[in-house]
Amino acid sequence: MAIEIKRKPKESVASLIRRFNLAVLKSGVLLEARKRMYKDRNLSPRKKWEKALYRLKKSQEYEKLKKWGKI
């Protein structure tokens, strides 16, 4: 999806950049790129399990420190 904007005669660079930015917004290129950048990848069941154990361990550590008055 190439966006091509040509400079009109006697058009300032600022207005050219503004037209380009509007064309990019209307085309949806940035929106699609952001969706792909933050897309969750599919994890294997083992990885999910390991992440859950890690979260549980960290929450227990936090509670212990809170109970001791360190936090």
Buried (B, 14 or more C-beta within 10 A) or exposed (E): EEEEEEEEEEEEEEEBEEBBEEEBEEEEBEEEEEEEEEEEEEEEEEEEEEEEEEEEEEEEEEEEEEEEEEE
